[in-house]
Amino acid sequence: MEELLKRNVEWAAERKRADPEYFRNLSRLQAPEYMWIGCSDSRVAANVIAGLQPGEVFVHRNVGNLVNPGDLNCLSVVQFAVDVLKVKHIIVCGHHRCGGVQAALDGTRHGLIDYWLHPVRDLAETHASALAKLHDHGARWNRLCELNVVEQVRQLGDSPIVRDAWARGQTLAIHGLVYSLEDGLLRDLYVSRNG
């Protein structure tokens, strides 16, 4: 912990050197245009990989970037982003080689996380024949990561929070992206929805 706190002091000092008003400006207003629903994976930090500054993206992360209709945590974050912050874009971003998706795909028991990942396991069963046609495990794994994003975009677009926003004419689009750990690039899955 001492090392972490030391790094924080160094980071804050560097920010102040680069821009003496940095923290004053950051503390005044939270008005991001983007909400990001991503995986908890430590290698996939939303503002870093999207080239955004703190305050420019409102983030919710969980294992496997799921939008589960029973997850009050995720839905509360979405509702705050849509109704209070008035974000214009919600990005569901998965990533290739996701450990959560792998855990759902490998068929072994992992404990409590199995309950959480049940929707991904169902998705793998639904697309079993298409996944089986892919040449190797890595290709199947990455494709299931992409299919999971597509499904989460669908789930989010069907949520009452988003449907109500669209019904009142609020500008709001949902996008599905996948991030590659291999090259650091975000790829659009072309499943955007906007009312």
Secondary structure by P-SEA (a helix, b strand, c coil): caaaaaaaaaaaaaaaaaccaaaaaaaccccccbbbbccccccccccccccccccccccccccccccccccaaaaaaaaaacccccccbbbbccccccaaaaaaaaccccccccccaaaaaaaaaaaaaaaaacccaaaaaaaaaaaaaaaaaaaaaacaaaaaaaaaccbbbbbbbbbbcccbbbbbccccccc
